[in-house]
Each structure stands twice: as C-alpha cells, then as structure tokens.
Amino acid sequence: MNGLNRLIISDPNVMMGKPVIAGTRITVELILEKLAAGETYEQLLAAHPRLSRDGIQAALAFAAEALRADVLYPISETTR
C-alpha cells in the first residue's frame, strides 16, 4: 500500500474501533459512502478540513485490501 497503510488506524476508543484516518474521527466507511453517493475529492476535503487526499486514497486502498479476503458476499437480486 506504498505507505498509505499508516494513515488507517483502528482504536476501540475511537468510533467504536472502526477504521479511521489517523488523527481524525473520519471513518473509512464514511469516505466510501460519500464517494459512492457521488461526492468528489474536493467536496470531501472541503467538508472535512482534517482530511487529505492521501487519507482518501488510504481509505480506498484499505477497502480494496479488505475485500481481497476469500469471502463471498451474496447480493440479493431485486426485481423491478
């Protein structure tokens, strides 16, 4: 993860142990949700002054690494 992994921490005393950007209470989950909703890096950075581009990249890299595990994630089909 080319050094970005140091930016993600998990502490049981911060946000119930969810992975966060080091030095903040900004969760990886929040970053992913906002990006998935269509927010840009610039919008995230404006809304969260303690967040950096490296922090966003670290969150994405962390999520990708977490999904590499040999686990199946069933997705229910919805009918329209």
OpenMM code with the backbone's topology and positions (N, CA, C; nanometers):
from openmm import Vec3, app, unit

residues = "MET ASN GLY LEU ASN ARG LEU ILE ILE SER ASP PRO ASN VAL MET MET GLY LYS PRO VAL ILE ALA GLY THR ARG ILE THR VAL GLU LEU ILE LEU GLU LYS LEU ALA ALA GLY GLU THR TYR GLU GLN LEU LEU ALA ALA HIS PRO ARG LEU SER ARG ASP GLY ILE GLN ALA ALA LEU ALA PHE ALA ALA GLU ALA LEU ARG ALA ASP VAL LEU TYR PRO ILE SER GLU THR THR ARG".split()
positions = [
    Vec3(0.0815, -0.1193, 0.0000),
    Vec3(0.0000, 0.0000, 0.0000),
    Vec3(0.0860, 0.1259, 0.0000),
    Vec3(0.2072, 0.1152, -0.0355),
    Vec3(0.3022, 0.2259, -0.0502),
    Vec3(0.2959, 0.3332, 0.0586),
    Vec3(0.2928, 0.2916, 0.1837),
    Vec3(0.2968, 0.3855, 0.2948),
    Vec3(0.1638, 0.4430, 0.3375),
    Vec3(0.0611, 0.4249, 0.2573),
    Vec3(-0.0696, 0.4786, 0.2944),
    Vec3(-0.1309, 0.4032, 0.4113),
    Vec3(-0.0893, 0.2773, 0.4307),
    Vec3(-0.1483, 0.1974, 0.5382),
    Vec3(-0.1260, 0.2596, 0.6760),
    Vec3(-0.0272, 0.3414, 0.6912),
    Vec3(-0.0036, 0.4076, 0.8208),
    Vec3(-0.1106, 0.5110, 0.8510),
    Vec3(-0.1866, 0.5496, 0.7503),
    Vec3(-0.2901, 0.6505, 0.7696),
    Vec3(-0.4212, 0.5945, 0.8217),
    Vec3(-0.4362, 0.4629, 0.8208),
    Vec3(-0.5591, 0.3999, 0.8693),
    Vec3(-0.5295, 0.3333, 1.0024),
    Vec3(-0.6079, 0.3685, 1.1034),
    Vec3(-0.5910, 0.3064, 1.2350),
    Vec3(-0.7257, 0.2564, 1.2856),
    Vec3(-0.7188, 0.1662, 1.3797),
    Vec3(-0.8396, 0.1173, 1.4454),
    Vec3(-0.8115, 0.1136, 1.5946),
    Vec3(-0.8869, 0.1915, 1.6700),
    Vec3(-0.8697, 0.2024, 1.8146),
    Vec3(-1.0069, 0.1843, 1.8777),
    Vec3(-1.0214, 0.0883, 1.9698),
    Vec3(-1.1524, 0.0657, 2.0310),
    Vec3(-1.2114, 0.1895, 2.0985),
    Vec3(-1.1281, 0.2870, 2.1308),
    Vec3(-1.1753, 0.4089, 2.1960),
    Vec3(-1.2156, 0.5184, 2.0976),
    Vec3(-1.1974, 0.4935, 1.9688),
    Vec3(-1.2314, 0.5929, 1.8666),
    Vec3(-1.3311, 0.5301, 1.7699),
    Vec3(-1.4490, 0.5876, 1.7618),
    Vec3(-1.5534, 0.5431, 1.6691),
    Vec3(-1.5802, 0.3923, 1.6799),
    Vec3(-1.5810, 0.3440, 1.8029),
    Vec3(-1.6105, 0.2029, 1.8322),
    Vec3(-1.5162, 0.1064, 1.7607),
    Vec3(-1.3944, 0.1504, 1.7323),
    Vec3(-1.2949, 0.0636, 1.6709),
    Vec3(-1.3011, 0.0557, 1.5200),
    Vec3(-1.3926, 0.1311, 1.4585),
    Vec3(-1.3979, 0.1300, 1.3119),
    Vec3(-1.2684, 0.1897, 1.2574),
    Vec3(-1.2243, 0.1439, 1.1411),
    Vec3(-1.1038, 0.2028, 1.0813),
    Vec3(-1.1277, 0.3501, 1.0482),
    Vec3(-1.0349, 0.4342, 1.0922),
    Vec3(-1.0442, 0.5782, 1.0700),
    Vec3(-0.9133, 0.6300, 1.0118),
    Vec3(-0.9195, 0.7509, 0.9579),
    Vec3(-0.7987, 0.8199, 0.9143),
    Vec3(-0.7262, 0.8648, 1.0408),
    Vec3(-0.5986, 0.8317, 1.0506),
    Vec3(-0.5190, 0.8641, 1.1698),
    Vec3(-0.5308, 1.0125, 1.2038),
    Vec3(-0.5513, 1.0400, 1.3323),
    Vec3(-0.5609, 1.1770, 1.3800),
    Vec3(-0.6978, 1.2392, 1.3615),
    Vec3(-0.7942, 1.1600, 1.3135),
    Vec3(-0.9294, 1.2125, 1.2931),
    Vec3(-1.0306, 1.1111, 1.3459),
    Vec3(-1.1566, 1.1479, 1.3357),
    Vec3(-1.2661, 1.0553, 1.3644),
    Vec3(-1.3419, 1.0261, 1.2347),
    Vec3(-1.2740, 1.0444, 1.1232),
    Vec3(-1.3334, 1.0213, 0.9913),
    Vec3(-1.3130, 0.8745, 0.9555),
    Vec3(-1.4252, 0.8023, 0.9434),
    Vec3(-1.4157, 0.6587, 0.9171),
    Vec3(-1.3967, 0.6303, 0.7681),
    Vec3(-1.3335, 0.5159, 0.7421),
    Vec3(-1.3217, 0.4658, 0.6054),
    Vec3(-1.4621, 0.4497, 0.5477),
    Vec3(-1.5524, 0.3999, 0.6290),
    Vec3(-1.6915, 0.3799, 0.5873),
    Vec3(-1.7537, 0.5100, 0.5370),
    Vec3(-1.7353, 0.6193, 0.6094),
    Vec3(-1.7912, 0.7486, 0.5697),
    Vec3(-1.7357, 0.7928, 0.4348),
    Vec3(-1.6053, 0.7791, 0.4173),
    Vec3(-1.5426, 0.8186, 0.2919),
    Vec3(-1.5999, 0.7377, 0.1759),
    Vec3(-1.6106, 0.6066, 0.1934),
    Vec3(-1.6653, 0.5219, 0.0877),
    Vec3(-1.8095, 0.5586, 0.0562),
    Vec3(-1.8903, 0.5813, 0.1598),
    Vec3(-2.0306, 0.6178, 0.1386),
    Vec3(-2.0436, 0.7478, 0.0603),
    Vec3(-1.9625, 0.8468, 0.0966),
    Vec3(-1.9709, 0.9763, 0.0291),
    Vec3(-1.9237, 0.9672, -0.1155),
    Vec3(-1.8176, 0.8929, -0.1404),
    Vec3(-1.7713, 0.8756, -0.2779),
    Vec3(-1.8745, 0.7992, -0.3599),
    Vec3(-1.9342, 0.6963, -0.3004),
    Vec3(-2.0365, 0.6175, -0.3701),
    Vec3(-2.1592, 0.7027, -0.4015),
    Vec3(-2.1858, 0.8018, -0.3185),
    Vec3(-2.3008, 0.8903, -0.3400),
    Vec3(-2.2709, 0.9982, -0.4447),
    Vec3(-2.1474, 0.9999, -0.4936),
    Vec3(-2.1133, 1.0937, -0.5994),
    Vec3(-2.0331, 1.2149, -0.5571),
    Vec3(-1.9988, 1.2236, -0.4290),
    Vec3(-1.9173, 1.3372, -0.3866),
    Vec3(-1.7774, 1.3255, -0.4462),
    Vec3(-1.7169, 1.4392, -0.4730),
    Vec3(-1.5818, 1.4430, -0.5274),
    Vec3(-1.4799, 1.4529, -0.4136),
    Vec3(-1.3542, 1.4297, -0.4493),
    Vec3(-1.2472, 1.4502, -0.3507),
    Vec3(-1.2554, 1.5924, -0.2963),
    Vec3(-1.2747, 1.6886, -0.3858),
    Vec3(-1.2771, 1.8285, -0.3447),
    Vec3(-1.3888, 1.8558, -0.2446),
    Vec3(-1.5060, 1.7962, -0.2667),
    Vec3(-1.6172, 1.8142, -0.1733),
    Vec3(-1.5852, 1.7509, -0.0380),
    Vec3(-1.5252, 1.6328, -0.0402),
    Vec3(-1.4860, 1.5678, 0.0859),
    Vec3(-1.3842, 1.6525, 0.1614),
    Vec3(-1.2862, 1.7014, 0.0900),
    Vec3(-1.1817, 1.7814, 0.1545),
    Vec3(-1.2371, 1.9121, 0.2107),
    Vec3(-1.3319, 1.9721, 0.1410),
    Vec3(-1.3928, 2.0967, 0.1900),
    Vec3(-1.4777, 2.0704, 0.3141),
    Vec3(-1.5475, 1.9583, 0.3172),
    Vec3(-1.6353, 1.9262, 0.4298),
    Vec3(-1.5573, 1.8777, 0.5525),
    Vec3(-1.4378, 1.8247, 0.5294),
    Vec3(-1.3577, 1.7675, 0.6384),
    Vec3(-1.2150, 1.8217, 0.6294),
    Vec3(-1.1899, 1.9391, 0.6871),
    Vec3(-1.0597, 2.0053, 0.6745),
    Vec3(-0.9400, 1.9226, 0.7217),
    Vec3(-0.9625, 1.8265, 0.8109),
    Vec3(-0.8501, 1.7451, 0.8601),
    Vec3(-0.8199, 1.6278, 0.7679),
    Vec3(-0.9030, 1.6085, 0.6668),
    Vec3(-0.8842, 1.5007, 0.5707),
    Vec3(-0.7898, 1.5474, 0.4602),
    Vec3(-0.7092, 1.4541, 0.4083),
    Vec3(-0.6181, 1.4848, 0.2980),
    Vec3(-0.6455, 1.3901, 0.1815),
    Vec3(-0.5906, 1.4248, 0.0658),
    Vec3(-0.6018, 1.3354, -0.0498),
    Vec3(-0.5403, 1.1996, -0.0174),
    Vec3(-0.4264, 1.2006, 0.0517),
    Vec3(-0.3637, 1.0745, 0.0915),
    Vec3(-0.4563, 0.9935, 0.1820),
    Vec3(-0.5309, 1.0617, 0.2685),
    Vec3(-0.6259, 0.9934, 0.3555),
    Vec3(-0.7359, 0.9246, 0.2760),
    Vec3(-0.7862, 0.9934, 0.1733),
    Vec3(-0.8897, 0.9344, 0.0887),
    Vec3(-0.8337, 0.8138, 0.0153),
    Vec3(-0.7136, 0.8287, -0.0408),
    Vec3(-0.6500, 0.7163, -0.1115),
    Vec3(-0.6248, 0.5991, -0.0171),
    Vec3(-0.5851, 0.6292, 0.1060),
    Vec3(-0.5614, 0.5235, 0.2041),
    Vec3(-0.6904, 0.4492, 0.2359),
    Vec3(-0.8013, 0.5215, 0.2459),
    Vec3(-0.9311, 0.4585, 0.2727),
    Vec3(-0.9693, 0.3640, 0.1593),
    Vec3(-0.9485, 0.4081, 0.0359),
    Vec3(-0.9799, 0.3234, -0.0798),
    Vec3(-0.8897, 0.2002, -0.0832),
    Vec3(-0.7620, 0.2188, -0.0565),
    Vec3(-0.6685, 0.1061, -0.0558),
    Vec3(-0.7035, 0.0075, 0.0559),
    Vec3(-0.7410, 0.0599, 0.1718),
    Vec3(-0.7802, -0.0259, 0.2840),
    Vec3(-0.9023, -0.1097, 0.2471),
    Vec3(-1.0017, -0.0462, 0.1859),
    Vec3(-1.1237, -0.1172, 0.1472),
    Vec3(-1.0931, -0.2250, 0.0433),
    Vec3(-1.0086, -0.1937, -0.0528),
    Vec3(-0.9716, -0.2922, -0.1548),
    Vec3(-0.9019, -0.4116, -0.0911),
    Vec3(-0.8118, -0.3841, 0.0003),
    Vec3(-0.7403, -0.4926, 0.0696),
    Vec3(-0.8371, -0.5783, 0.1515),
    Vec3(-0.9313, -0.5147, 0.2180),
    Vec3(-1.0284, -0.5881, 0.3000),
    Vec3(-1.1144, -0.6800, 0.2138),
    Vec3(-1.1435, -0.6398, 0.0912),
    Vec3(-1.2280, -0.7200, 0.0029),
    Vec3(-1.1524, -0.8305, -0.0691),
    Vec3(-1.0194, -0.8329, -0.0546),
    Vec3(-0.9408, -0.9393, -0.1171),
    Vec3(-0.9534, -1.0726, -0.0443),
    Vec3(-1.0078, -1.0714, 0.0741),
    Vec3(-1.0225, -1.1954, 0.1512),
    Vec3(-1.1090, -1.2940, 0.0723),
    Vec3(-1.0874, -1.4213, 0.0949),
    Vec3(-1.1640, -1.5253, 0.0258),
    Vec3(-1.3007, -1.5428, 0.0898),
    Vec3(-1.3831, -1.4410, 0.0764),
    Vec3(-1.5168, -1.4436, 0.1343),
    Vec3(-1.6154, -1.4103, 0.0232),
    Vec3(-1.7269, -1.4805, 0.0209),
    Vec3(-1.8320, -1.4495, -0.0744),
    Vec3(-1.9287, -1.3512, -0.0116),
    Vec3(-1.9685, -1.2534, -0.0883),
    Vec3(-2.0633, -1.1537, -0.0425),
    Vec3(-2.1891, -1.1662, -0.1279),
    Vec3(-2.2874, -1.2430, -0.0803),
    Vec3(-2.4079, -1.2595, -0.1627),
    Vec3(-2.4825, -1.1269, -0.1780),
    Vec3(-2.5229, -1.1021, -0.2987),
    Vec3(-2.6000, -0.9814, -0.3285),
    Vec3(-2.7369, -1.0265, -0.3740),
    Vec3(-2.8369, -0.9829, -0.3019),
    Vec3(-2.9721, -1.0243, -0.3388),
    Vec3(-3.0149, -0.9491, -0.4642),
    Vec3(-3.0841, -1.0194, -0.5494),
    Vec3(-3.1335, -0.9564, -0.6708),
    Vec3(-3.2650, -0.8867, -0.6399),
    Vec3(-3.2827, -0.7732, -0.6990),
    Vec3(-3.4084, -0.7025, -0.6816),
    Vec3(-3.4826, -0.7053, -0.8135),
    Vec3(-3.6122, -0.7143, -0.8058),
    Vec3(-3.6926, -0.7121, -0.9278),
    Vec3(-3.7507, -0.5744, -0.9448),
    Vec3(-3.7630, -0.5345, -1.0677),
    Vec3(-3.8169, -0.4011, -1.0959),
    Vec3(-3.9573, -0.4124, -1.1441),
] * unit.nanometer
topology = app.Topology()
chain = topology.addChain("A")
for resn in residues:
    res = topology.addResidue(resn, chain)
    for name in ("N", "CA", "C"):
        topology.addAtom(name, app.Element.getBySymbol(name[0]), res)
